[in-house]
Amino acid sequence: MSRVTARRKTLRISPAGTVRRPDTLAVEEPLEIRTGGESLAITMRTPGADIDLVHGFLFSEGIIDTVEDIVTARYCAGTDDAGQNTYNLLDIQLRTPVPVRPRNFLTNSACGLCGKTALDEVRTRLRFPLPDLPAMVDVATLSRLPAELRSRQQVFDATGGLHAAALFTADGTALVVREDVGRHNAVDKVIGWALRENRLPAHDLILMVSSRASFELVQKAAMAGIPVLGAVSAPSSLAVDLAEDSGLTLIGFLRGDSMNVYTATERIDL
């Protein structure tokens, strides 16, 4: 078994009959993030690019500002029933320690709060106001992004069970693609990569996701200074409100030659 996929028995039923056979599934395991030995957060994720994930998560939550804010990131000891290291616990040493206490993470800020409160929470933490960028990307380039993203989803090809996120340049060049069972984790992984590559604020890049556009994905894009977010499915109402509030261009139902541009349409060259 690899760290990313696992095999499980299944009964396949189809018009041709039934057959018992193994199926390939995407792995979902917890990753505990500790700082100074104290637990900060736990997320369910697909193993792989954990360092990028942690950098992206801590940045999106306003805990770190630069890659230098993390001094070390190391896996702690932990084994499964077979005695193998689980690699499911990362201890982070921060340059400036933060107190570990119950936190209202931005990712969950829309839970139990009204929309205005959630928007205000994000607005107060934004580092990189989005610049006015007329005609940043043309429709033809945007139309190619879903297929470009899909062509790089290697684990999805094997399992059918993962979300994907990618950062593209304005001419449609893919810089990084990450997959994960959680769409927010996939976005954290690409933002973490950008942080480690000194590409933030990403005012010249496009974030493309294989899922719907939720509030949390718009929040993460805005925090990273990404001006354009494209999604193959629908946005939520609060996602559109946050995109409007932060000046982000939000595109939904981006499928081939058709798309809905909900906010900041001036960045799209028609």
Beta strands, then each sheet from edge to edge (+ up, - down):
strand 1: 5-14
strand 2: 17-26
strand 3: 29-35
strand 4: 38-45
strand 5: 70-75
strand 6: 89-94
strand 7: 137-138
strand 8: 163-169
strand 9: 174-180
strand 10: 205-209
strand 11: 228-231
strand 12: 249-255
strand 13: 258-261
strand 14: 268-269
sheet 1: 1+ 2-
sheet 2: 4+ 3- 6- 5+
sheet 3: 7+ 14+
sheet 4: 9+ 8- 10+ 11+ 12+ 13-
end
